[in-house]
Amino acid sequence: MPQALQKPRPRIMVGGGGEKKTLRLVAKYADACNIPGMDPGAVQHKLDILRQHCEREGRNYDDIEKTVITVMNVGRDGSQAGELVEQLGLLREAGAQAALGALIGVENITPIEAMGKHVIPQAARL
């Protein structure tokens, strides 16, 4: 196996929410995890499982960055931006530190503008 050119090595993110293998691998090797979904309860459950794996591995849970990946929809006219911010806040409360997403409706400029004007500034304060 070739060694990393970068020292220290590049950061490792493991994506997925498999409770037996994937989250165990996160606890053992990863610098960050990326859990799919928008349900705060499910995200919190996955992070609780990750915490258990960290305890078994002797790893500090707080050393792992916790992210979620989801579909983001502000509506064609941007009218759902507030709902998205609220949902992101709930994910933050569940333990997510960052959200990665695919924005719905990017073929039109309005959803992109709504993200820039209404979602990103508010989400940055969460």
Backbone as CSV, one residue per row, in Angstrom:
resi,resn,N_x,N_y,N_z,CA_x,CA_y,CA_z,C_x,C_y,C_z
1,MET,0.843,-1.177,0.000,0.000,0.000,0.000,0.888,1.239,0.000
2,PRO,0.717,2.109,-0.984,1.540,3.329,-1.001,1.219,4.222,0.185
3,GLN,2.232,4.874,0.694,2.064,5.788,1.807,1.523,7.126,1.309
4,ALA,0.825,7.838,2.158,0.290,9.146,1.814,1.432,10.115,1.551
5,LEU,1.255,10.973,0.566,2.247,11.996,0.269,2.193,13.123,1.287
6,GLN,1.050,13.255,1.912,0.829,14.336,2.862,1.130,13.851,4.272
7,LYS,1.827,14.657,5.052,2.077,14.340,6.448,1.604,15.510,7.282
8,PRO,0.715,15.352,8.219,0.054,14.070,8.462,-0.842,13.682,7.292
9,ARG,-1.310,12.481,7.312,-2.105,11.943,6.206,-3.330,12.795,5.928
10,PRO,-3.920,12.680,4.751,-5.176,13.394,4.467,-6.273,12.938,5.422
11,ARG,-7.180,13.841,5.686,-8.313,13.483,6.559,-9.156,12.409,5.879
12,ILE,-9.736,11.544,6.674,-10.584,10.457,6.167,-12.005,10.680,6.630
13,MET,-12.943,10.692,5.661,-14.372,10.757,5.978,-14.992,9.449,5.491
14,VAL,-15.780,8.831,6.354,-16.509,7.627,5.993,-17.991,7.977,5.964
15,GLY,-18.633,7.688,4.842,-20.052,7.987,4.693,-20.907,6.747,4.835
16,GLY,-22.063,6.925,5.459,-23.005,5.828,5.627,-23.478,5.753,7.060
17,GLY,-24.478,4.923,7.269,-25.048,4.818,8.602,-25.168,3.402,9.103
18,GLY,-24.474,2.474,8.454,-24.532,1.084,8.909,-24.026,0.967,10.331
19,GLU,-24.854,0.419,11.192,-24.555,0.431,12.619,-23.506,-0.585,13.042
20,LYS,-23.405,-1.692,12.320,-22.473,-2.738,12.728,-21.084,-2.555,12.132
21,LYS,-21.012,-2.210,10.839,-19.710,-2.110,10.182,-19.274,-0.669,9.952
22,THR,-20.108,0.101,9.276,-19.694,1.439,8.858,-19.352,2.328,10.043
23,LEU,-20.225,2.413,11.006,-19.962,3.284,12.162,-18.824,2.747,13.026
24,ARG,-18.620,1.446,13.016,-17.465,0.866,13.714,-16.169,1.294,13.026
25,LEU,-16.187,1.304,11.674,-15.016,1.753,10.927,-14.741,3.237,11.156
26,VAL,-15.804,4.021,11.271,-15.640,5.440,11.596,-14.913,5.573,12.928
27,ALA,-15.381,4.846,13.927,-14.785,4.925,15.261,-13.315,4.511,15.243
28,LYS,-12.986,3.584,14.398,-11.624,3.050,14.371,-10.664,3.901,13.531
29,TYR,-11.137,4.414,12.386,-10.208,5.007,11.428,-10.490,6.448,11.001
30,ALA,-11.722,6.894,11.056,-12.090,8.136,10.373,-11.887,9.396,11.213
31,ASP,-11.696,10.486,10.494,-11.648,11.813,11.101,-13.028,12.463,11.075
32,ALA,-13.885,11.967,10.180,-15.237,12.521,10.022,-16.159,11.427,9.520
33,CYS,-17.449,11.601,9.806,-18.462,10.693,9.273,-19.521,11.521,8.566
34,ASN,-20.204,10.900,7.635,-21.260,11.572,6.882,-22.468,10.646,6.857
35,ILE,-23.476,11.003,7.637,-24.666,10.169,7.796,-25.775,10.686,6.888
36,PRO,-26.377,9.814,6.100,-27.461,10.269,5.220,-28.765,10.495,5.981
37,GLY,-29.544,11.499,5.527,-30.884,11.673,6.051,-31.175,13.033,6.630
38,MET,-32.468,13.300,6.817,-32.936,14.563,7.376,-33.711,14.359,8.671
39,ASP,-33.857,13.131,9.123,-34.613,12.861,10.335,-33.690,13.014,11.552
40,PRO,-33.899,14.055,12.349,-33.013,14.289,13.498,-32.961,13.110,14.474
41,GLY,-34.080,12.443,14.674,-34.094,11.293,15.577,-33.215,10.167,15.068
42,ALA,-33.273,9.911,13.767,-32.439,8.859,13.178,-30.965,9.243,13.239
43,VAL,-30.650,10.515,12.986,-29.264,10.973,13.058,-28.744,10.832,14.486
44,GLN,-29.536,11.240,15.454,-29.114,11.124,16.853,-28.885,9.657,17.225
45,HIS,-29.752,8.773,16.750,-29.579,7.336,17.020,-28.254,6.839,16.441
46,LYS,-27.954,7.213,15.193,-26.699,6.784,14.561,-25.493,7.325,15.325
47,LEU,-25.584,8.562,15.783,-24.468,9.135,16.537,-24.321,8.488,17.910
48,ASP,-25.421,8.049,18.500,-25.343,7.292,19.755,-24.616,5.969,19.529
49,ILE,-24.912,5.317,18.414,-24.226,4.058,18.056,-22.739,4.337,17.845
50,LEU,-22.430,5.434,17.129,-21.028,5.798,16.916,-20.325,6.006,18.253
51,ARG,-20.985,6.675,19.178,-20.390,6.907,20.506,-20.074,5.568,21.191
52,GLN,-20.960,4.604,21.081,-20.719,3.279,21.673,-19.506,2.601,21.032
53,HIS,-19.413,2.697,19.714,-18.256,2.112,19.021,-16.966,2.809,19.465
54,CYS,-17.017,4.126,19.627,-15.836,4.865,20.077,-15.395,4.395,21.464
55,GLU,-16.350,4.188,22.340,-16.018,3.702,23.685,-15.333,2.352,23.612
56,ARG,-15.853,1.452,22.761,-15.246,0.121,22.621,-13.846,0.196,22.011
57,GLU,-13.627,1.158,21.115,-12.333,1.307,20.444,-11.341,2.152,21.252
58,GLY,-11.819,2.756,22.337,-10.956,3.634,23.113,-10.672,4.951,22.398
59,ARG,-11.625,5.385,21.592,-11.481,6.592,20.771,-12.322,7.717,21.355
60,ASN,-11.814,8.925,21.301,-12.555,10.081,21.767,-13.606,10.445,20.712
61,TYR,-14.853,10.309,21.059,-15.979,10.606,20.163,-15.906,12.039,19.635
62,ASP,-15.475,12.960,20.464,-15.423,14.372,20.081,-14.349,14.675,19.042
63,ASP,-13.426,13.748,18.811,-12.396,13.940,17.796,-12.915,13.704,16.377
64,ILE,-14.125,13.178,16.252,-14.704,12.861,14.950,-15.699,13.955,14.561
65,GLU,-15.529,14.515,13.371,-16.486,15.501,12.865,-17.724,14.758,12.380
66,LYS,-18.894,15.227,12.788,-20.150,14.574,12.426,-20.895,15.428,11.407
67,THR,-21.125,14.871,10.217,-21.848,15.576,9.166,-23.033,14.744,8.704
68,VAL,-23.979,15.420,8.065,-25.117,14.738,7.451,-25.156,15.130,5.973
69,ILE,-25.703,14.257,5.172,-25.913,14.552,3.762,-27.388,14.369,3.461
70,THR,-27.946,15.324,2.739,-29.379,15.298,2.515,-29.752,16.091,1.271
71,VAL,-30.987,15.976,0.894,-31.560,16.802,-0.166,-32.091,18.069,0.495
72,MET,-31.785,19.219,-0.087,-32.240,20.497,0.465,-33.213,21.132,-0.519
73,ASN,-34.370,21.517,0.003,-35.418,22.074,-0.849,-35.957,23.354,-0.223
74,VAL,-35.721,24.465,-0.891,-36.251,25.746,-0.420,-37.497,26.148,-1.192
75,GLY,-37.927,25.291,-2.113,-39.086,25.592,-2.954,-38.682,26.390,-4.184
76,ARG,-39.507,26.326,-5.206,-39.205,27.038,-6.463,-39.050,28.540,-6.257
77,ASP,-39.807,29.080,-5.293,-39.779,30.525,-5.060,-39.008,30.903,-3.790
78,GLY,-38.380,29.931,-3.149,-37.619,30.196,-1.928,-38.453,30.259,-0.669
79,SER,-39.752,30.017,-0.782,-40.656,30.181,0.362,-40.455,29.138,1.468
80,GLN,-39.722,28.077,1.193,-39.503,27.038,2.202,-38.135,27.164,2.873
81,ALA,-37.461,28.285,2.668,-36.126,28.480,3.252,-36.172,28.393,4.779
82,GLY,-37.180,28.994,5.383,-37.305,28.959,6.840,-37.461,27.546,7.371
83,GLU,-38.221,26.732,6.657,-38.411,25.337,7.068,-37.088,24.574,6.999
84,LEU,-36.296,24.850,5.958,-34.999,24.187,5.839,-34.080,24.605,6.984
85,VAL,-34.049,25.877,7.314,-33.218,26.358,8.424,-33.652,25.679,9.726
86,GLU,-34.955,25.587,9.931,-35.463,24.918,11.134,-35.006,23.462,11.178
87,GLN,-35.099,22.777,10.056,-34.672,21.374,9.976,-33.170,21.244,10.248
88,LEU,-32.379,22.152,9.692,-30.939,22.128,9.943,-30.641,22.375,11.422
89,GLY,-31.419,23.223,12.061,-31.266,23.446,13.498,-31.543,22.191,14.308
90,LEU,-32.564,21.455,13.900,-32.879,20.193,14.583,-31.763,19.170,14.390
91,LEU,-31.174,19.159,13.199,-30.048,18.257,12.953,-28.844,18.657,13.802
92,ARG,-28.655,19.952,13.969,-27.567,20.441,14.823,-27.781,19.985,16.260
93,GLU,-29.015,20.109,16.740,-29.336,19.653,18.092,-29.125,18.148,18.240
94,ALA,-29.315,17.401,17.157,-29.131,15.950,17.179,-27.658,15.567,17.197
95,GLY,-26.769,16.537,16.898,-25.339,16.259,16.958,-24.574,16.514,15.675
96,ALA,-25.262,16.861,14.595,-24.570,17.144,13.337,-23.824,18.466,13.447
97,GLN,-22.604,18.489,12.959,-21.792,19.708,12.989,-21.771,20.426,11.649
98,ALA,-22.146,19.726,10.592,-22.200,20.314,9.250,-23.201,19.528,8.426
99,ALA,-23.744,20.192,7.419,-24.685,19.536,6.513,-24.190,19.700,5.083
100,LEU,-24.155,18.598,4.375,-23.824,18.590,2.955,-25.120,18.276,2.228
101,GLY,-25.370,18.935,1.121,-26.664,18.684,0.497,-26.706,18.930,-0.984
102,ALA,-27.723,18.347,-1.571,-28.047,18.573,-2.972,-29.268,19.478,-3.000
103,LEU,-29.117,20.637,-3.605,-30.200,21.614,-3.658,-31.151,21.289,-4.802
104,ILE,-32.426,21.203,-4.484,-33.470,20.967,-5.482,-33.730,22.262,-6.249
105,GLY,-33.891,22.169,-7.555,-34.311,23.301,-8.371,-33.206,24.197,-8.865
106,VAL,-31.987,23.688,-8.966,-30.871,24.546,-9.370,-30.916,24.952,-10.850
107,GLU,-31.877,24.410,-11.585,-32.028,24.864,-12.967,-32.604,26.279,-13.016
108,ASN,-33.107,26.754,-11.886,-33.598,28.127,-11.739,-32.723,28.843,-10.712
109,ILE,-32.577,30.125,-10.847,-31.708,30.896,-9.957,-32.344,31.144,-8.584
110,THR,-33.658,31.172,-8.492,-34.321,31.543,-7.243,-33.947,30.658,-6.062
111,PRO,-33.935,29.323,-6.183,-33.522,28.512,-5.033,-32.074,28.767,-4.608
112,ILE,-31.219,29.034,-5.580,-29.820,29.312,-5.248,-29.717,30.633,-4.487
113,GLU,-30.440,31.625,-4.956,-30.456,32.917,-4.261,-31.030,32.789,-2.855
114,ALA,-32.084,31.992,-2.709,-32.691,31.793,-1.388,-31.711,31.124,-0.433
115,MET,-30.934,30.176,-0.921,-29.915,29.544,-0.072,-28.904,30.594,0.392
116,GLY,-28.451,31.425,-0.548,-27.451,32.434,-0.211,-27.961,33.530,0.699
117,LYS,-29.203,33.942,0.497,-29.753,35.055,1.269,-30.377,34.633,2.595
118,HIS,-31.031,33.471,2.604,-31.851,33.117,3.765,-31.353,31.900,4.560
119,VAL,-30.813,30.913,3.879,-30.448,29.681,4.590,-29.028,29.755,5.146
120,ILE,-28.061,30.035,4.298,-26.662,29.995,4.734,-26.383,30.961,5.884
121,PRO,-26.814,32.219,5.813,-26.532,33.123,6.949,-27.152,32.646,8.265
122,GLN,-28.359,32.128,8.205,-29.013,31.662,9.427,-28.385,30.356,9.918
123,ALA,-28.069,29.456,8.984,-27.469,28.181,9.363,-26.092,28.390,9.984
124,ALA,-25.382,29.407,9.544,-24.051,29.689,10.095,-24.114,30.044,11.581
125,ARG,-25.262,30.512,12.030,-25.412,30.891,13.439,-25.918,29.736,14.319
126,LEU,-26.189,28.597,13.719,-26.714,27.473,14.497,-25.645,26.864,15.382
